[in-house]
Amino acid sequence: MIAMSDSAAAPATRGLRRFGRRYPAVGRAAVGVLCAVASPFSLPPRGPGLAVAAASAVVVWNLVYLGALLPDGRSCRLYRAVCAVDVVLVCGLCLAQPVLVDPGQQIASLGWVSPIASFTVVAVQFQLGVPAAAAATAAVCAAFVAGAATSPGLTVWDGVFAGGGGWMVVEAVLARLLWVLLQRAGREADRLMRARFDAERTAATAAARRSAQRAHWATLH
């Protein structure tokens, strides 16, 4: 008889969960490191020294972040804690834009902080539940707009529209919809696989019953 073990009960769903943990972590770390490398070239108002110090901290944290989230077997509590710390640090980075990024680059969406904030609001849609992801998105977007608004010559509307703060909300919504669709497809794939195993088990049981019946008839004859 063919039986499907518990470990194979939902392979598509388990694979998607693993993907949702690993892909955002790798992408988030890669974007963070690349943007940090570009930070001294963003014409920081306080000079490249402060930008280099902030960029070094960003690189170190992204390596810690990647090391904490990438391996299998991490507890849910640790996973959520690392994501929460990451959101807090990204919010701090967004608020520090007035001293790290030239206002002209901010309004043109060319600052090095903007891609990190954007990828963060996308990543949390895969990493966290709806309430936590919504709270993280609101915090990052608000911090980004506030950081832009306190930059010389910029306003709140510059941060929302020209700077890209409003677009981050759209990115977050689209990422959440994508994740919902992927999860739905995974559950459907698991359902079809269970149906297939059930059909094979039923067929194997019927075949075994017929074989036993034929053997019994042969013994009687």
N, C-alpha and C positions, 0 to 999 in steps of 0.2 A: 504494500500500500504506500502511496505517496502522501506525505504529510509535510506541511510547511511549518518550520520551527518558529518560535517567538522572535528569534533574532532576525528572521527574514520576513516578519509580518508586514513591515512597512518600509521597504528599502528606498523607495522614491522619496518619502517624507523625511527619512533619516538623512538621505543624501542632500536634500534641499536645506535641511537645518545646518548641516556641515558647511555647505556652500555659503549660506547666509552668515555664518560666523567667519569663515576664512576670507571670502572675497572682499568684504568691506575692510577687514583688518589690513590685508595686503595693499589694497588700493589707497586706503587712508594713510598708511605709513609712507607709501611711495610718493603720494602727492605732497605730504608734509615735508619730507626730506628734500624733494626737488624744489619746492617753493622756498624752503629755508636757504638753500644754496643761492637762490636768486635774490634774496633779501638785500644784500649790500648794494645791488644795482637798482633798487627801487627809490633812489634819491631820498633816503630817510632824513627828515627834517633835523634830527639831532645828531646827524653824522653816522657813518657806517659802524662805528664802534658799538653803539647800543643795539643796532640791527644785528650785528654779528653775534653779540651775546644772546639776544633773543632767539636767533636762528639756531645757535648751538643747543640751547635748551629745548627747542622744538625737535631737533634731530634726536637728542637723547631720549626725550619722552616717546617719540614715535617708535624707537627701537624697543623701549620697555613695553609700549602698547602692543607692538607686534608679538613680542615674546610672550606676553600674557594671554593673548587671545588666540594665537595660531594653534598651539598644541591641542590635541584632543584630551578629554578627561577633566577639563577645568570645571570647577563647581559653578553653579548658576550665580551664587552670591558674589564670587570673585569676578565673574564675567560682567555682571551688572555694575559692580564697584569700579572696575577699570573704565567702562563706558561712561559712568558718571564723572569720574575724574577727568576723562578726556573732554567731555562737554564743558566742564568748568574751566579747564585750561584754554580751550578754544575761545570761550567767552572772554577770558582775560586778554587773549591775544587780539580779539576784535576791539576791545575797549582801548587797547594800546595803539591803535592805528595812527592817532595824531602824532606820535613820536617815532613811528616805525615806517610809515608809508607817505610818500608825497601826495598832497591833496589832488594834484592834477592826475596822478595815476589812479587814485581811488575813484574819482568821478568817471574815469574811462574804463573802470573795471579791470585795471592792469596791475593792481597791487598784489603782493604775494600772499596777503592774508585772505583775500577773497576766495581763491580756490580751496584753501584748507577749510574755511567755513562752509563752502558749498558741498564739499565731499562729506563733511561731518553730518550735515542734515540729511544727506542721502544715505550714509552708512547706518545711522541709527534706525532707519526704517526697516532694515534687514536684521538689526541686532536686538531691538527692544520691542516690547508690546506697544500697542497703539497709544495708551495714555502716556507712558514714559517717553516714547518717540515724539509725541506731540509737544510735551513739555520741553524736551531737549531742543526741538526745532524752534519753538518760540523763544527760548532763552538765547540761542545762538543768533537768530535773526535780530532780536532786540538789541543784543550787544553789538552786533555788526553795525546796525543803523545808528546806535548811540555813539560808537567810535567814529563813524563817518561824520556825524552831526557836530561833534566837538573838534573836528579838524578845521584849521583856518580856512575861511571862505566857503565852507560847505554847510548845508542845512540838512534837516531830517529828510526832506523830500529828495535831496541828492543821494542820501544813503539808501532810500527805498527804491528809487527808480534808476538813476544813473549809476549808482554804485553797485546795484544788484541785490540789495537786501530783499526786495519784493520777489525777485525771480527765485531766490532760495526757497521761498514758500512753495512756489510752483514745482520746483525740483523735488521737494520733499513729498508733495502730494503724488506726483507721478511715480516716484520710487516706491511709495507705499502701495499704490495700485498695482505696480509691477509685481511686488512681493506677494500681494494677495492672489494675483492670477497664477503665479508660480506655485504657491501652496495649494491652490485649488486643483491645478493640473497634477501636482504630485499625489494628492489624495485620490484623484480619479484614476491615475496609473496604478496606485496600490489597490484600489477597488477592483480594477480589471484583472490584476494579477491574482488577487484572492479568489475571484470568480473562476479564473483558469485553474488554479490549484484545486479548488473545490470540485470542478468538473472532472479533473484528472483523478482525484481521490474517489469520486463516485464511480467513475468508469473502472478504476482498478478494483474497487470493492465488488462491483458487479461481475467482473471477469473472474476474480477469486472465488466468488460464490458459485458461478457456473462451473468452474473447474472442479470445485469440491463436489458439486452435485453430480457431475459426470463420473468422478471417481467413485462416488457412492453407488451410482447405478451400475458401474462396471463390476463392483464388488458383489452386488446383488445378483447380477447375471452369472 
